[in-house]
Amino acid sequence: MSTGPAFIPAVLEYWFGSADPAAPVPARTEMWFRGGADLDAEIADRFGATLDALAAGHGESWLKTPGGRLAYVVVLDQFSRHVYRGSPRAFHQDARALRATLQGLEQGIDRHYGLHQRAFFYLPLEHSEDPAMQERSIECYASLVEVARTDDERRSADSYLRYAEEHRRIIERFGRYPHRNMVLGRTTTSDEWNYLRRPGAGF
């Protein structure tokens, strides 16, 4: 089954380069933040069935361990954006991923993760259009700056926090992410169009 126990380390190994959620791992910037059609297709081929199974409510047992919960969030928050890029389905699992993150934070599970793993565990907060979740996102990413141990980790933590602050500014200004409007069938305001015309606008 595509949500069997073996898929948890498979997801973590693929995304972070280690099945150990606490392992120090180097940043995989090209894969994580640039991607492209080839990566989308690869993730769909390798993990598309797993994504669909988790989206259907299977694999709740993943939430019982720190590694399983991290893999659960990565699949629903990240892999969904690759597999269903350009479709409303890319965002359909955001609420489920956010619940998993919030529950994990209540339990302090994020303390079991390495720095980059924590960064991805917090992303459902950053992806939320709820201002309260944006504030929680800033708190979480600021905590990474405090726990960073090496120069590379400090640079990464600073970058994650800056990115979270950029997301918060957009939500403060528009109350939503304008770059999602077309995919989600939302009407774009003139202010949002002016913003979207700027080079590098959106995420």
PEBEL-V550683 format. One record per backbone hydrogen bond with DSSP energy under -0.5 kcal/mol. CO is the residue of the C=O (numbers start at 1). NH is the residue of the N-H. If there is no record, write none. Layout:
BEGIN
co:CO nh:NH
co:CO nh:NH
END
This chain:
BEGIN
co:1 nh:4
co:4 nh:7
co:5 nh:8
co:5 nh:9
co:6 nh:10
co:7 nh:11
co:8 nh:12
co:9 nh:13
co:10 nh:14
co:11 nh:15
co:12 nh:16
co:12 nh:17
co:12 nh:18
co:13 nh:17
co:19 nh:21
co:20 nh:23
co:21 nh:114
co:28 nh:32
co:29 nh:33
co:29 nh:34
co:30 nh:34
co:30 nh:35
co:36 nh:40
co:37 nh:41
co:38 nh:42
co:39 nh:43
co:40 nh:44
co:41 nh:45
co:42 nh:46
co:43 nh:47
co:44 nh:48
co:47 nh:51
co:48 nh:52
co:49 nh:53
co:50 nh:54
co:51 nh:55
co:52 nh:56
co:53 nh:58
co:54 nh:57
co:59 nh:62
co:60 nh:63
co:61 nh:64
co:62 nh:65
co:65 nh:69
co:66 nh:70
co:67 nh:71
co:68 nh:72
co:69 nh:73
co:70 nh:74
co:71 nh:75
co:72 nh:76
co:73 nh:77
co:73 nh:78
co:74 nh:78
co:74 nh:79
co:75 nh:80
co:78 nh:81
co:78 nh:82
co:79 nh:83
co:80 nh:84
co:82 nh:85
co:84 nh:87
co:84 nh:90
co:87 nh:90
co:88 nh:91
co:89 nh:92
co:91 nh:94
co:93 nh:97
co:94 nh:98
co:95 nh:99
co:96 nh:100
co:97 nh:101
co:98 nh:102
co:99 nh:103
co:100 nh:104
co:101 nh:105
co:102 nh:106
co:103 nh:107
co:104 nh:109
co:105 nh:108
co:108 nh:111
co:109 nh:112
co:110 nh:113
co:114 nh:118
co:115 nh:119
co:116 nh:120
co:117 nh:121
co:118 nh:122
co:119 nh:123
co:122 nh:125
co:122 nh:126
co:123 nh:127
co:124 nh:128
co:125 nh:128
co:129 nh:131
co:130 nh:133
co:130 nh:134
co:131 nh:135
co:132 nh:136
co:133 nh:137
co:134 nh:138
co:135 nh:139
co:136 nh:140
co:137 nh:141
co:138 nh:142
co:139 nh:143
co:140 nh:144
co:141 nh:145
co:142 nh:146
co:143 nh:147
co:144 nh:148
co:150 nh:154
co:151 nh:155
co:152 nh:156
co:153 nh:157
co:154 nh:158
co:155 nh:159
co:156 nh:160
co:157 nh:161
co:158 nh:162
co:159 nh:163
co:160 nh:164
co:161 nh:165
co:162 nh:166
co:163 nh:167
co:164 nh:168
co:165 nh:169
co:166 nh:170
co:167 nh:171
co:168 nh:172
co:169 nh:173
co:170 nh:174
co:170 nh:175
co:171 nh:175
co:176 nh:178
co:177 nh:180
co:178 nh:181
co:180 nh:184
co:181 nh:185
co:181 nh:186
co:182 nh:185
co:189 nh:193
co:190 nh:194
co:191 nh:195
co:192 nh:196
co:193 nh:197
co:195 nh:198
co:198 nh:201
END
